[in-house]
Amino acid sequence: MVAAAKRRVIPGFGLTLGYTLVTLSCFVLLPLGALAVRTAQLSWPEFWATITDPVVVAAYRLTFGASAVAALCNAVLGLMTAWVLVRYRFPGRRLLDALIDFPFALPTAVAGLTFSNLYLKDGWIGGFGDRLAGLVNSAGASLGYPALIPSDSLGWLDFAYTNTPTGIVLVLIFVGLPFVVRSVQPVLQEWDAEYELAAESLGAGPFTTFRRVIFPEIFPAWLSGSSLAFARAVGEYGSVIFIAGNIPGKSQIAPLLIVQKLDDFQYAQATAIGMVLLLASLAILLVMNGIETWVRRRQTA
Amino acid sequence: MSIEVRGISKSFGPTRVLKEIDLRIETGELVALLGPSGSGKTTLLRIIAGMEHADPGGGSVLFDGQDITAQGIGDRRIGFVFQHYALFKNMSVFENIAFGLRSKPWRSRPDAAQIKSKVDALLDLIQLGSLAQRYPSQLSGGQRQRVALARALAVEPRVLLLDEPFGALDATVRRELRRWLRRLHETIHVTTIFVTHDQEEALEVSDRVAVMRAGQIEQFGSPQEVYENPASPFVFQFLGHYNVFSARGQVADAPLSAGGGEGALTLVRPHDVVVSRNGNDRDAIPARVLHVGLVGPLVRVELERLDRKESIDAELTSEASKELALKPGDSVFVTSRHEHSFEDYSI
């Protein structure tokens, strides 16, 4: 008998490839195509006018700016969180580990509402200094003292970020945190402590060891986690609109602008804004991916 | 730099891995820690390196008479070579070797030109000058091992420690590399300890061998001493093939044990077994040939003694074998040229 054809792990290469292509077409390529077609209904000057409208430009700037800042914060915080979760054993570690996925599961609108309430002028964090001053004074009063401190002296402890770009960044950090943690964690878990011992035996201090030995190893995963967090932040809508304040040209994000255009039946304008958002995100992701591939190739060439 | 280990004990949970080890290694010596897996040899090496710490109050480590038990790895100025090399994947061969030099505090850090000349010299030493810009993943196992060694040597360590340095390599490369290590040691003369479970490797390369068993040093001496005068049956058995000619309680039917008294164990190496056609010697053991195998200049003969049905391995020279013309089924008599008897033993 003739030997059986080459064995594959997953049977039916043709079938699986076909399925992949159909899925990709239905769920990714088709909507993208529709987006392009819709946008093409605009003439070139109309398109240009739409995307260079000062309100729109301000929205882009806010969306990409806040997303970039949030992604940077997440890159640092996420790396630290992953490090702590992998390298240390402490009570509650598993609970903390499970909590990391919380932003994935929570409806973002709920997160947005919660955040905006906390950071309102009279919210728990937004009015933290005033509340603290009030607490001190009422405690003093119950002991028979007059007002110990002026009620506005702790104003610097008020973090009233609702309706400000800082508030947007805070929400985006919340939404994007799991990406970095979950990307870096497996790499750190696989890490062999022998490399650190080797570096240490060669006289390298902890900082040098991290910078030259550990960080290059986790860099690709870290970068890809950060770009995912960034991409997620650019597209985030539900949570941001509650905290942003949505003042046109000031605290209005691009996705909200799209929704507004849709409400005004300006479909083509809406898709035009979406198109620019998409292309910019794509360009940024491609650059990040390029860096990642370049680094990986250097290591395993 | 001499290395001294005093009363080192180490436990992992309830398991005692090292039991009050004492060992003194002189300056410039090349010493092998030899033992089966689980004998504690790697743990002892890691304690000397500072990567593990002995149990509290469980002994001390001295370099040149100075107690360094409390010092960290980085302060001991050791060169450590890992079994799986632990080369930095993201750095070229050159950068791997230069790592220790670049990591020095800036006041004592050599400048770029000095680093370059030092690394180039080391690359020459390991004969890999042409591969300086390669990455570890592009090297063979033997080349990686040499890079790991050069990286450890770059910081001019006072002591070189190698953990199963040739363990992950194939037989030919192993043999080549251990000769190279021997020659290297003759040129640089840094006190060196290496861990191995391969007796041939330990005997061929080292100045002295410490044979370890279950957390203790069974014997410490030159390869010749250890091989010819093994301190215990364990050492004898670990250092090569052997035949049990008699054991406790079997003295009556074991004529070869005449030298040892009751309770003795008599062991004979295969090359010390003498096979003859006639049983003139009254101590000779009658045996039957099971198999005759040719291995190079030696002929390996598998025999079964007729009295106890135990097998005996013999190694004959090809001349002796031709003279005897042995074939399976032949009846022969076995005596020994040289034997080791142990009075008090446990295997």
Interface residues (C-beta under 8 A of the other chain):
Chain A: D192 E194 Y195 L197 A198 A199 E200 S201 L202 G203 A204 G205 T208 R212 V213 P216 E217 R298 Q299 T300 A301
Chain B: A49 M51 G72 I73 G74 R77 I78 G79 F80 F82 H84 A86 F88 K89 N90 M91 F99 G100 S103 K104 Y135 S137 Q138 R151 A152 A154 V155
